[in-house]
Amino acid sequence: MNYNGKMFRPISNSENGETSGDTLFIYNQVGNILTSEYSGGKIKYGHLIGLVDENGVIEIRYHQINVNNELMTGICVSTPEKLSNGKIRLHEKWKWTSGDQSEGESTLEEQ
């Protein structure tokens, strides 16, 4: 699975998360290395880097600056689901590595 040039928006997130439907992720992929810049909603600017495995599962590290000017960091595993319309839905399990170290789940859909 190749994510290069694809855009995703969250359709759900745990309450302790900062992304929302106003957050736009733009993915770039070279080989098995994935990067993304993102912003919107509670996030002024964010960046992620990850590794994509043979099944399209992404192991991610992310950092972002929120609207409160806090630097937040975390880890995430994102598992793809191919939808009937050909788009990709990503099921994410994540954990903050800053702040309260809490965990959450989110779902993103390709735009």
N, CA, C and O atoms as a GROMACS GRO file, in nm:
protein
  444
    1MET      N    1   0.085  -0.118   0.000
    1MET     CA    2   0.000   0.000   0.000
    1MET      C    3   0.089   0.123   0.000
    1MET      O    4   0.185   0.131   0.076
    2ASN      N    5   0.056   0.219  -0.085
    2ASN     CA    6   0.134   0.341  -0.092
    2ASN      C    7   0.043   0.460  -0.059
    2ASN      O    8  -0.063   0.477  -0.119
    3TYR      N    9   0.088   0.542   0.036
    3TYR     CA   10   0.009   0.656   0.083
    3TYR      C   11   0.051   0.787   0.020
    3TYR      O   12  -0.003   0.892   0.054
    4ASN      N   13   0.148   0.784  -0.071
    4ASN     CA   14   0.204   0.907  -0.125
    4ASN      C   15   0.097   0.994  -0.192
    4ASN      O   16   0.023   0.948  -0.279
    5GLY      N   17   0.091   1.121  -0.149
    5GLY     CA   18  -0.001   1.218  -0.206
    5GLY      C   19  -0.143   1.210  -0.153
    5GLY      O   20  -0.228   1.290  -0.194
    6LYS      N   21  -0.170   1.118  -0.064
    6LYS     CA   22  -0.306   1.103  -0.010
    6LYS      C   23  -0.328   1.202   0.105
    6LYS      O   24  -0.236   1.237   0.178
    7MET      N   25  -0.455   1.245   0.118
    7MET     CA   26  -0.492   1.335   0.227
    7MET      C   27  -0.596   1.265   0.314
    7MET      O   28  -0.684   1.196   0.264
    8PHE      N   29  -0.584   1.285   0.446
    8PHE     CA   30  -0.674   1.222   0.542
    8PHE      C   31  -0.726   1.324   0.641
    8PHE      O   32  -0.657   1.420   0.676
    9ARG      N   33  -0.851   1.302   0.686
    9ARG     CA   34  -0.912   1.380   0.794
    9ARG      C   35  -0.968   1.284   0.898
    9ARG      O   36  -1.022   1.179   0.864
   10PRO      N   37  -0.953   1.320   1.026
   10PRO     CA   38  -1.014   1.238   1.131
   10PRO      C   39  -1.167   1.244   1.122
   10PRO      O   40  -1.226   1.349   1.098
   11ILE      N   41  -1.230   1.127   1.143
   11ILE     CA   42  -1.376   1.122   1.153
   11ILE      C   43  -1.419   1.090   1.296
   11ILE      O   44  -1.536   1.105   1.331
   12SER      N   45  -1.323   1.045   1.378
   12SER     CA   46  -1.348   1.023   1.522
   12SER      C   47  -1.216   1.027   1.596
   12SER      O   48  -1.110   1.002   1.538
   13ASN      N   49  -1.224   1.060   1.724
   13ASN     CA   50  -1.105   1.064   1.809
   13ASN      C   51  -1.148   1.055   1.955
   13ASN      O   52  -1.257   1.098   1.992
   14SER      N   53  -1.061   1.000   2.036
   14SER     CA   54  -1.083   0.999   2.181
   14SER      C   55  -1.083   1.142   2.234
   14SER      O   56  -1.023   1.232   2.173
   15GLU      N   57  -1.150   1.163   2.346
   15GLU     CA   58  -1.162   1.299   2.402
   15GLU      C   59  -1.027   1.360   2.438
   15GLU      O   60  -1.013   1.482   2.435
   16ASN      N   61  -0.928   1.278   2.472
   16ASN     CA   62  -0.797   1.329   2.510
   16ASN      C   63  -0.708   1.358   2.389
   16ASN      O   64  -0.592   1.396   2.406
   17GLY      N   65  -0.760   1.341   2.268
   17GLY     CA   66  -0.685   1.371   2.147
   17GLY      C   67  -0.702   1.515   2.105
   17GLY      O   68  -0.791   1.586   2.153
   18GLU      N   69  -0.616   1.560   2.013
   18GLU     CA   70  -0.622   1.698   1.967
   18GLU      C   71  -0.667   1.712   1.822
   18GLU      O   72  -0.700   1.822   1.778
   19THR      N   73  -0.669   1.604   1.746
   19THR     CA   74  -0.714   1.614   1.607
   19THR      C   75  -0.866   1.610   1.601
   19THR      O   76  -0.934   1.559   1.690
   20SER      N   77  -0.918   1.668   1.490
   20SER     CA   78  -1.063   1.672   1.467
   20SER      C   79  -1.086   1.673   1.316
   20SER      O   80  -0.992   1.665   1.238
   21GLY      N   81  -1.211   1.684   1.277
   21GLY     CA   82  -1.245   1.693   1.136
   21GLY      C   83  -1.187   1.816   1.068
   21GLY      O   84  -1.188   1.825   0.945
   22ASP      N   85  -1.138   1.911   1.147
   22ASP     CA   86  -1.075   2.032   1.092
   22ASP      C   87  -0.926   2.013   1.066
   22ASP      O   88  -0.860   2.101   1.012
   23THR      N   89  -0.872   1.896   1.105
   23THR     CA   90  -0.730   1.867   1.087
   23THR      C   91  -0.710   1.794   0.955
   23THR      O   92  -0.779   1.695   0.927
   24LEU      N   93  -0.616   1.842   0.874
   24LEU     CA   94  -0.587   1.778   0.747
   24LEU      C   95  -0.444   1.725   0.748
   24LEU      O   96  -0.349   1.799   0.775
   25PHE      N   97  -0.430   1.597   0.718
   25PHE     CA   98  -0.300   1.531   0.706
   25PHE      C   99  -0.269   1.512   0.558
   25PHE      O  100  -0.354   1.463   0.483
   26ILE      N  101  -0.151   1.551   0.514
   26ILE     CA  102  -0.106   1.528   0.377
   26ILE      C  103   0.012   1.433   0.384
   26ILE      O  104   0.118   1.467   0.437
   27TYR      N  105  -0.006   1.311   0.330
   27TYR     CA  106   0.093   1.205   0.341
   27TYR      C  107   0.187   1.203   0.221
   27TYR      O  108   0.146   1.225   0.108
   28ASN      N  109   0.314   1.176   0.250
   28ASN     CA  110   0.417   1.154   0.149
   28ASN      C  111   0.487   1.024   0.184
   28ASN      O  112   0.514   0.997   0.300
   29GLN      N  113   0.516   0.944   0.083
   29GLN     CA  114   0.581   0.816   0.108
   29GLN      C  115   0.688   0.791   0.002
   29GLN      O  116   0.664   0.807  -0.117
   30VAL      N  117   0.806   0.753   0.049
   30VAL     CA  118   0.916   0.710  -0.037
   30VAL      C  119   0.962   0.576   0.017
   30VAL      O  120   1.009   0.568   0.131
   31GLY      N  121   0.950   0.470  -0.064
   31GLY     CA  122   0.980   0.336  -0.014
   31GLY      C  123   0.885   0.304   0.099
   31GLY      O  124   0.764   0.316   0.084
   32ASN      N  125   0.940   0.263   0.213
   32ASN     CA  126   0.855   0.233   0.329
   32ASN      C  127   0.853   0.346   0.431
   32ASN      O  128   0.802   0.329   0.542
   33ILE      N  129   0.908   0.463   0.395
   33ILE     CA  130   0.913   0.577   0.487
   33ILE      C  131   0.799   0.672   0.457
   33ILE      O  132   0.785   0.721   0.344
   34LEU      N  133   0.718   0.699   0.557
   34LEU     CA  134   0.602   0.788   0.546
   34LEU      C  135   0.627   0.914   0.627
   34LEU      O  136   0.676   0.907   0.740
   35THR      N  137   0.593   1.030   0.571
   35THR     CA  138   0.596   1.156   0.645
   35THR      C  139   0.465   1.230   0.620
   35THR      O  140   0.397   1.205   0.520
   36SER      N  141   0.432   1.320   0.710
   36SER     CA  142   0.313   1.402   0.691
   36SER      C  143   0.328   1.531   0.769
   36SER      O  144   0.382   1.534   0.879
   37GLU      N  145   0.279   1.638   0.708
   37GLU     CA  146   0.258   1.763   0.779
   37GLU      C  147   0.108   1.776   0.798
   37GLU      O  148   0.031   1.734   0.711
   38TYR      N  149   0.066   1.833   0.909
   38TYR     CA  150  -0.076   1.847   0.936
   38TYR      C  151  -0.103   1.969   1.022
   38TYR      O  152  -0.016   2.014   1.097
   39SER      N  153  -0.225   2.021   1.011
   39SER     CA  154  -0.268   2.134   1.092
   39SER      C  155  -0.420   2.144   1.083
   39SER      O  156  -0.484   2.077   1.002
   40GLY      N  157  -0.475   2.228   1.169
   40GLY     CA  158  -0.618   2.252   1.170
   40GLY      C  159  -0.682   2.217   1.302
   40GLY      O  160  -0.633   2.130   1.375
   41GLY      N  161  -0.790   2.285   1.334
   41GLY     CA  162  -0.857   2.263   1.462
   41GLY      C  163  -0.768   2.308   1.577
   41GLY      O  164  -0.724   2.423   1.579
   42LYS      N  165  -0.741   2.220   1.671
   42LYS     CA  166  -0.660   2.252   1.789
   42LYS      C  167  -0.510   2.248   1.761
   42LYS      O  168  -0.430   2.275   1.850
   43ILE      N  169  -0.471   2.216   1.637
   43ILE     CA  170  -0.329   2.198   1.605
   43ILE      C  171  -0.281   2.308   1.511
   43ILE      O  172  -0.332   2.324   1.400
   44LYS      N  173  -0.181   2.386   1.559
   44LYS     CA  174  -0.121   2.488   1.474
   44LYS      C  175  -0.034   2.424   1.367
   44LYS      O  176  -0.041   2.462   1.250
   45TYR      N  177   0.047   2.328   1.407
   45TYR     CA  178   0.136   2.260   1.312
   45TYR      C  179   0.179   2.127   1.372
   45TYR      O  180   0.211   2.117   1.490
   46GLY      N  181   0.180   2.025   1.287
   46GLY     CA  182   0.226   1.895   1.330
   46GLY      C  183   0.304   1.825   1.220
   46GLY      O  184   0.292   1.858   1.102
   47HIS      N  185   0.384   1.730   1.262
   47HIS     CA  186   0.464   1.651   1.168
   47HIS      C  187   0.470   1.508   1.222
   47HIS      O  188   0.480   1.486   1.343
   48LEU      N  189   0.462   1.412   1.130
   48LEU     CA  190   0.481   1.273   1.172
   48LEU      C  191   0.577   1.205   1.077
   48LEU      O  192   0.594   1.246   0.962
   49ILE      N  193   0.640   1.100   1.129
   49ILE     CA  194   0.726   1.014   1.050
   49ILE      C  195   0.692   0.871   1.087
   49ILE      O  196   0.666   0.841   1.204
   50GLY      N  197   0.694   0.783   0.988
   50GLY     CA  198   0.657   0.645   1.018
   50GLY      C  199   0.715   0.548   0.918
   50GLY      O  200   0.770   0.585   0.814
   51LEU      N  201   0.701   0.421   0.953
   51LEU     CA  202   0.741   0.310   0.868
   51LEU      C  203   0.617   0.231   0.829
   51LEU      O  204   0.535   0.198   0.915
   52VAL      N  205   0.604   0.201   0.700
   52VAL     CA  206   0.491   0.126   0.647
   52VAL      C  207   0.534  -0.018   0.624
   52VAL      O  208   0.634  -0.042   0.556
   53ASP      N  209   0.459  -0.114   0.681
   53ASP     CA  210   0.495  -0.255   0.660
   53ASP      C  211   0.427  -0.311   0.535
   53ASP      O  212   0.356  -0.239   0.465
   54GLU      N  213   0.448  -0.439   0.506
   54GLU     CA  214   0.397  -0.500   0.384
   54GLU      C  215   0.244  -0.506   0.378
   54GLU      O  216   0.188  -0.525   0.271
   55ASN      N  217   0.176  -0.490   0.493
   55ASN     CA  218   0.030  -0.489   0.498
   55ASN      C  219  -0.028  -0.348   0.501
   55ASN      O  220  -0.150  -0.331   0.512
   56GLY      N  221   0.057  -0.247   0.492
   56GLY     CA  222   0.012  -0.109   0.495
   56GLY      C  223  -0.003  -0.051   0.634
   56GLY      O  224  -0.046   0.063   0.650
   57VAL      N  225   0.032  -0.129   0.738
   57VAL     CA  226   0.026  -0.081   0.876
   57VAL      C  227   0.142   0.017   0.897
   57VAL      O  228   0.256  -0.009   0.857
   58ILE      N  229   0.111   0.130   0.960
   58ILE     CA  230   0.211   0.235   0.980
   58ILE      C  231   0.246   0.247   1.128
   58ILE      O  232   0.158   0.261   1.213
   59GLU      N  233   0.375   0.240   1.158
   59GLU     CA  234   0.426   0.269   1.293
   59GLU      C  235   0.474   0.413   1.292
   59GLU      O  236   0.563   0.448   1.214
   60ILE      N  237   0.414   0.497   1.378
   60ILE     CA  238   0.431   0.643   1.368
   60ILE      C  239   0.487   0.704   1.496
   60ILE      O  240   0.459   0.658   1.606
   61ARG      N  241   0.568   0.807   1.478
   61ARG     CA  242   0.607   0.899   1.585
   61ARG      C  243   0.560   1.037   1.540
   61ARG      O  244   0.578   1.074   1.424
   62TYR      N  245   0.499   1.114   1.630
   62TYR     CA  246   0.449   1.246   1.591
   62TYR      C  247   0.480   1.352   1.695
   62TYR      O  248   0.499   1.323   1.813
   63HIS      N  249   0.486   1.476   1.647
   63HIS     CA  250   0.499   1.592   1.736
   63HIS      C  251   0.419   1.705   1.676
   63HIS      O  252   0.408   1.718   1.554
   64GLN      N  253   0.363   1.787   1.763
   64GLN     CA  254   0.275   1.895   1.717
   64GLN      C  255   0.273   2.008   1.819
   64GLN      O  256   0.300   1.990   1.938
   65ILE      N  257   0.241   2.127   1.767
   65ILE     CA  258   0.219   2.245   1.852
   65ILE      C  259   0.069   2.274   1.849
   65ILE      O  260   0.011   2.294   1.743
   66ASN      N  261   0.009   2.275   1.968
   66ASN     CA  262  -0.136   2.300   1.972
   66ASN      C  263  -0.166   2.449   1.987
   66ASN      O  264  -0.074   2.530   1.997
   67VAL      N  265  -0.294   2.485   1.988
   67VAL     CA  266  -0.333   2.626   1.996
   67VAL      C  267  -0.295   2.690   2.129
   67VAL      O  268  -0.299   2.813   2.141
   68ASN      N  269  -0.258   2.610   2.229
   68ASN     CA  270  -0.211   2.663   2.356
   68ASN      C  271  -0.060   2.679   2.358
   68ASN      O  272   0.000   2.704   2.463
   69ASN      N  273   0.004   2.664   2.240
   69ASN     CA  274   0.150   2.671   2.225
   69ASN      C  275   0.223   2.566   2.307
   69ASN      O  276   0.333   2.590   2.356
   70GLU      N  277   0.161   2.450   2.321
   70GLU     CA  278   0.226   2.337   2.389
   70GLU      C  279   0.282   2.242   2.284
   70GLU      O  280   0.217   2.213   2.184
   71LEU      N  281   0.403   2.194   2.309
   71LEU     CA  282   0.464   2.093   2.224
   71LEU      C  283   0.422   1.957   2.274
   71LEU      O  284   0.452   1.920   2.388
   72MET      N  285   0.351   1.881   2.190
   72MET     CA  286   0.299   1.751   2.228
   72MET      C  287   0.363   1.645   2.139
   72MET      O  288   0.385   1.668   2.020
   73THR      N  289   0.392   1.528   2.197
   73THR     CA  290   0.455   1.419   2.123
   73THR      C  291   0.382   1.289   2.151
   73THR      O  292   0.317   1.274   2.254
   74GLY      N  293   0.393   1.195   2.056
   74GLY     CA  294   0.327   1.067   2.077
   74GLY      C  295   0.370   0.960   1.979
   74GLY      O  296   0.449   0.984   1.887
   75ILE      N  297   0.316   0.840   2.003
   75ILE     CA  298   0.339   0.725   1.916
   75ILE      C  299   0.203   0.671   1.873
   75ILE      O  300   0.103   0.689   1.942
   76CYS      N  301   0.201   0.604   1.758
   76CYS     CA  302   0.074   0.558   1.702
   76CYS      C  303   0.099   0.437   1.612
   76CYS      O  304   0.202   0.427   1.547
   77VAL      N  305   0.002   0.346   1.611
   77VAL     CA  306  -0.002   0.239   1.510
   77VAL      C  307  -0.132   0.258   1.434
   77VAL      O  308  -0.240   0.264   1.492
   78SER      N  309  -0.119   0.267   1.301
   78SER     CA  310  -0.231   0.297   1.214
   78SER      C  311  -0.253   0.179   1.119
   78SER      O  312  -0.164   0.144   1.041
   79THR      N  313  -0.372   0.119   1.126
   79THR     CA  314  -0.404   0.000   1.047
   79THR      C  315  -0.506   0.036   0.939
   79THR      O  316  -0.613   0.089   0.971
   80PRO      N  317  -0.474   0.008   0.810
   80PRO     CA  318  -0.564   0.048   0.702
   80PRO      C  319  -0.680  -0.048   0.680
   80PRO      O  320  -0.670  -0.168   0.706
   81GLU      N  321  -0.789   0.009   0.631
   81GLU     CA  322  -0.905  -0.068   0.584
   81GLU      C  323  -0.941  -0.010   0.448
   81GLU      O  324  -0.959   0.111   0.435
   82LYS      N  325  -0.953  -0.095   0.347
   82LYS     CA  326  -0.992  -0.050   0.213
   82LYS      C  327  -1.144  -0.045   0.208
   82LYS      O  328  -1.211  -0.146   0.232
   83LEU      N  329  -1.200   0.072   0.176
   83LEU     CA  330  -1.344   0.090   0.170
   83LEU      C  331  -1.396   0.050   0.032
   83LEU      O  332  -1.320   0.040  -0.064
   84SER      N  333  -1.527   0.028   0.022
   84SER     CA  334  -1.588  -0.016  -0.104
   84SER      C  335  -1.573   0.088  -0.215
   84SER      O  336  -1.577   0.053  -0.333
   85ASN      N  337  -1.554   0.216  -0.179
   85ASN     CA  338  -1.535   0.321  -0.279
   85ASN      C  339  -1.389   0.336  -0.321
   85ASN      O  340  -1.356   0.426  -0.398
   86GLY      N  341  -1.302   0.246  -0.271
   86GLY     CA  342  -1.160   0.250  -0.306
   86GLY      C  343  -1.075   0.336  -0.215
   86GLY      O  344  -0.952   0.331  -0.223
   87LYS      N  345  -1.139   0.416  -0.129
   87LYS     CA  346  -1.064   0.501  -0.036
   87LYS      C  347  -1.013   0.418   0.082
   87LYS      O  348  -1.052   0.302   0.100
   88ILE      N  349  -0.924   0.479   0.160
   88ILE     CA  350  -0.863   0.412   0.275
   88ILE      C  351  -0.915   0.473   0.404
   88ILE      O  352  -0.924   0.596   0.416
   89ARG      N  353  -0.950   0.389   0.499
   89ARG     CA  354  -0.982   0.431   0.636
   89ARG      C  355  -0.870   0.380   0.724
   89ARG      O  356  -0.830   0.263   0.714
   90LEU      N  357  -0.818   0.466   0.811
   90LEU     CA  358  -0.710   0.429   0.903
   90LEU      C  359  -0.763   0.420   1.045
   90LEU      O  360  -0.823   0.514   1.097
   91HIS      N  361  -0.740   0.305   1.108
   91HIS     CA  362  -0.778   0.283   1.248
   91HIS      C  363  -0.652   0.297   1.332
   91HIS      O  364  -0.556   0.220   1.318
   92GLU      N  365  -0.653   0.398   1.421
   92GLU     CA  366  -0.531   0.432   1.494
   92GLU      C  367  -0.545   0.408   1.644
   92GLU      O  368  -0.647   0.438   1.706
   93LYS      N  369  -0.438   0.352   1.700
   93LYS     CA  370  -0.423   0.340   1.845
   93LYS      C  371  -0.298   0.420   1.879
   93LYS      O  372  -0.190   0.393   1.828
   94TRP      N  373  -0.315   0.519   1.966
   94TRP     CA  374  -0.205   0.610   1.993
   94TRP      C  375  -0.186   0.633   2.143
   94TRP      O  376  -0.272   0.600   2.225
   95LYS      N  377  -0.068   0.690   2.175
   95LYS     CA  378  -0.036   0.722   2.314
   95LYS      C  379   0.049   0.848   2.316
   95LYS      O  380   0.145   0.862   2.240
   96TRP      N  381   0.013   0.939   2.405
   96TRP     CA  382   0.096   1.058   2.426
   96TRP      C  383   0.226   1.015   2.494
   96TRP      O  384   0.225   0.934   2.587
   97THR      N  385   0.338   1.070   2.448
   97THR     CA  386   0.466   1.051   2.518
   97THR      C  387   0.504   1.179   2.591
   97THR      O  388   0.613   1.191   2.646
   98SER      N  389   0.412   1.275   2.591
   98SER     CA  390   0.426   1.399   2.667
   98SER      C  391   0.296   1.418   2.745
   98SER      O  392   0.202   1.339   2.730
   99GLY      N  393   0.291   1.521   2.827
   99GLY     CA  394   0.167   1.547   2.900
   99GLY      C  395   0.130   1.433   2.992
   99GLY      O  396   0.214   1.384   3.068
  100ASP      N  397   0.004   1.390   2.986
  100ASP     CA  398  -0.044   1.289   3.082
  100ASP      C  399  -0.016   1.144   3.040
  100ASP      O  400  -0.056   1.052   3.111
  101GLN      N  401   0.050   1.124   2.927
  101GLN     CA  402   0.088   0.989   2.880
  101GLN      C  403  -0.034   0.900   2.854
  101GLN      O  404  -0.022   0.778   2.851
  102SER      N  405  -0.150   0.960   2.835
  102SER     CA  406  -0.272   0.881   2.814
  102SER      C  407  -0.277   0.822   2.674
  102SER      O  408  -0.200   0.861   2.586
  103GLU      N  409  -0.368   0.726   2.656
  103GLU     CA  410  -0.384   0.657   2.529
  103GLU      C  411  -0.520   0.690   2.467
  103GLU      O  412  -0.611   0.737   2.536
  104GLY      N  413  -0.533   0.664   2.338
  104GLY     CA  414  -0.658   0.688   2.271
  104GLY      C  415  -0.667   0.615   2.138
  104GLY      O  416  -0.575   0.544   2.098
  105GLU      N  417  -0.779   0.635   2.072
  105GLU     CA  418  -0.802   0.576   1.940
  105GLU      C  419  -0.866   0.680   1.851
  105GLU      O  420  -0.946   0.762   1.896
  106SER      N  421  -0.830   0.676   1.724
  106SER     CA  422  -0.890   0.767   1.627
  106SER      C  423  -0.909   0.694   1.495
  106SER      O  424  -0.848   0.590   1.470
  107THR      N  425  -0.994   0.751   1.410
  107THR     CA  426  -1.019   0.697   1.278
  107THR      C  427  -1.004   0.810   1.178
  107THR      O  428  -1.064   0.917   1.197
  108LEU      N  429  -0.927   0.788   1.073
  108LEU     CA  430  -0.908   0.886   0.967
  108LEU      C  431  -0.960   0.828   0.837
  108LEU      O  432  -0.953   0.707   0.815
  109GLU      N  433  -1.012   0.915   0.750
  109GLU     CA  434  -1.056   0.870   0.618
  109GLU      C  435  -0.989   0.953   0.511
  109GLU      O  436  -0.970   1.074   0.524
  110GLU      N  437  -0.955   0.884   0.403
  110GLU     CA  438  -0.895   0.949   0.288
  110GLU      C  439  -0.996   1.045   0.226
  110GLU      O  440  -1.115   1.014   0.214
  111GLN      N  441  -0.947   1.162   0.188
  111GLN     CA  442  -1.031   1.267   0.127
  111GLN      C  443  -1.034   1.252  -0.023
  111GLN      O  444  -1.100   1.331  -0.092
   0.00000   0.00000   0.00000
